[in-house]
Amino acid sequence: MKWSTLIKVAMIPVLYAAATHGQEMKDLDSAARGRIEQARASVVTVKMLDQQNEVISQAAGFLVRKDLIATDLEIDRNSHLQVIAATKAGTIRVLSAGNYFLPYVLVETQSEVSPLSLADSERVAVNDAVYMLGESGKIVSGRITGTTTIKNTQAYLIDLLINSNNKGAPVFDRHGEVIGIATKSPDGQNTGLAWPSQVLATLTHLGEPGRGAGSGDGPRFGVGTAPGSTPVSTAARVDTKPVRLNSPEPRYTEAARAKGIQGLVIMSVLVGEDGSVKSVRVVRGLPEGLTEEAMNVARQTKFKPAMKDGKPVPLWVGLEIGFNIR
């Protein structure tokens, strides 16, 4: 029997995380502490309810755009979605939900709440201090203990426990910026993991021309060329985002055509100050050479670069290349 599903989004004052205090807290200056404390206004709890309003599952989430919440709650896009009014002030009206690199919830624009600032995850290193919002209202701290690869995606290992109350919560660096979104280990343990902020940055492009909501079971970054020491801006820090200027035609491989393979190759590309693509990462590919063909098209694509304070700046953006047999 298939249940109709309700999604409830409620503003919450605190999250749950295990506290480990030490040198990490000393690394956090007053400005960064203030940014993390102010981030509470952008953090939510997302609950999925059955027909009897019983909770099926829940997760935290936070605004990455004024109308878009990133979360770690697995959402069935085919379910019947309704808004459940919260009993306290701060309830957010849900418009739709789905998966696009990460689970997301589109909501009524929150004009008085700022989306969280995303840091450059390329600069994150093992043993860096990380922070989350704690149950007692305090900031709790930990460390990045390593990295792991899940479904072709690199994730950070963190020494903070992640459970159903705080999975989907923002993980901050010592500057008070978001370096990732907390997630539980796929083996069901409470091992702390975080998907990198680059996945969140790609999610912020949802709904833009040429951007659609695809299905999937998690973010899927392939091996790509790192941007090196090039300072890379995030979407929250630029005045205008890159604009695509051309659309090179992808080549259909004979092997893919013979097998009737169709679909989208989804990538994240680094648009440089000159508007050319400097690096390509595959988020979701296709077999029989179509991924490689899409990457070739990406490298030929030209953009009007992102702008900040009247100057062009490099920025990672999402790019989709479609293959359809005609």
Secondary structure, 3 states (H helix, E strand, C coil): CCCCCEEEEEECCCCCCCCCCCHHHHCCCHHHHHHHHHHHHHEEEEEEECCCCCEEEEEEEEEEECCEEEECCCCCCCCCCCECCCCCCCCCCEEEEEECCCEEEEECCCCCCCCCCECCHHHCCCCCEEEEECCCCCEEEEEEEEEEEECCEEEEEECCCCCCCCCCCEEECCCCCEEEEEEECCCCCCCEEEEEHHHHHHHCCCCCCCCCCCCCCCCCCCCCCCCCCCCCECHHHCCECCEECCCCCCCCCHHHHHCCCCEEEEEEEEECCCCEEEEEEEEECCCCCHHHHHHHHHHHCEEECEEECCEEECEEEEEEEEECCC
